[in-house]
Structures are given as C-alpha cells and as structure tokens.
Amino acid sequence: MRLRAGVDLGDFVTQPARARAIGEPEWLWPRDPPVRYRAAIPTSWLELKIREGKNRQVRRMTAAVGFPTLRLVRVGFGPLDLRALGLAPGESREVEPGALGLPAARAPATHVSKPRQANDAKRRSRYKS
C-alpha cells in the first residue's frame, strides 16, 4: 500500500502510516444521514494509524491513493483507545493525564523572585495612608 511509504500531497509528504484493510466494524454506530451507496463502486474499510495530524490529512492521503474517505472515525489518540471510554457520538469527558502517558498535572508555581517582592513592597508603601 502506498500509504505505508508516505504520500506526496503537493505541499508536503506525509510520514509513513500503518495501514491495513479491515471489515466493517461491528461496534460502529449507524451514520445519519447514511453514506451514499453506489453499486458500481465497492465500499472498503481501512484502519490507518498516523504520527502527525495536519489539516484534513487522512482525507487527502486516501484521496491521493484512489480511495476517497466517505466516513472517518477516530478510535484512538496516542495510547488512549476511545472505544474503551464508552462514549456515544457527540459525548465527551475529561481524561486523566496518566491515561495519555503524561505526568500528572501540577499546581502552578507560586514562587515570586526577591527583586519582584521588593518592588511589590515599594509599590504598596506608596499607597499606604
């Protein structure tokens, strides 16, 4: 497959992608309105894993190799499998940073440098009555 080697899209060449043909996923919800059916053009399902995510990149990549995208479903983001979250279409929820392989979020630092403390004290003393 040409997708595995990277695709020249004119303005840039994509990084190689992992691509494989798959059957229609059983877990996939029906699309409303449905994708148009054409008897002369077979429907193919493709699993594509990319390392970059430029604007409309997947649609442009598949069109460049002769398989225009009719339906695009994101099922993962980094190490996170979105199907495991059990969300319905249009739903969202917060995810802990650890689920993405990121360090836990820390509170912002409250340290103020000594020169800044001195300047703040001078400013405050001007307005004391």
N, C-alpha and C positions, 0 to 999 in steps of 0.2 A: 504494500500500500504506500502511496506517495506521502500520506500524512505522517508516516513514521520517519521520514527523512527530512521533514521540514518543507514548507510550501512557500514559494515566492509569491507574495501578494502585491507586488509592484512597489509599494512604499517601504516594505521590509520583508525579510524572510523569517518565517516562524521557526521556533526551536522545534526539534523533533518531538512528536507526540506519541503516546501509546494509543494504538487504535486497534479495535477488533470488531468484527461483525457479530451481532447478538440477535436473539429472537425478541419479539415484543415483550417487554417486562410485564409480568402478571400483576405486580403491585401498582402499576401506573393507573392513575385516575383517568376517567374519560375527559376528553377535551371538549369544551363548549365555546364556540361552535366547533364541530368536528373538522379535522383537516380534510380538504377536498380529496375525494377518491378518484383515481384515474386508472381505468382498466389497462391501458396500454403501457403504463409506467409502474413497475413494481415498487413496493414500499420496502425499504431496508432500514434496519435499526443498527446503530453504531454506538459503541462505547468509546469515548475519546477522553484521554487524560492529558491536559496541557500544563506547562510550567509557567506560562505567562498568561495574562488576560487582557489583551488590548481590545479596544472598542470593536465589537461585532466580529471578533477574531474567529470563533468557531464557525459562524455562518459563512464568513469569507473563505475559510480553509476548505470547507466541504464543497462550496460552490466552485472553487478553483480546480478541484479534482473530479467534478462532474456529478456530485451528489448534493444538490441544494437542500438546506435544512428546512423542513416543514414544521418540526416540533423540537424544541430544545428544553431539556430538563436537567437542572443542576442537581446532582445527587451527593456531591461531596465538596469539601473545602479543606485542602490540606489533609490532616489526619482525621478530620471530622466527617462521619457518614451522616448526612442529613436525614436519611431514611430512619435511622435509629432514634431520632428525636420525636418521631410520631406526629409530625405536624401535617395539618390539612393544607391544601393550596391557599395561599394568602396569609397564613398564620406565621407568627414569628415568636421568638423567645430569646432571652439573654443566655449566653453560654459562658461558663467559667473559662478563664484564660488557659487553665491546665488542659482542658479538652482540646485545645488547639496546639498544645505543646509549648505554650508561652509561660513565662514565670507569672506567679500570682501578682495581681495589681497591688501597688503600694500607695500609701497616702502620700500626697505631695510634700516635699521637704519644706519645713518652716524656718530653716536657718537664715538668719539675716547677718550679713557681714558687720564687723566692728565699725568701719567707716560709715556704713549706712545707718547703724544705730546712733552714732554721734550726730550725724546730720539730722536725723529724725528728732533727736533730743533738742537740738538748736532750734529747729522749726517750731516745736511745741512750746519752747520757752518764750518765743516772740509773742505768742498769743495768750500767755497767762496773764490774768488780771491781778 
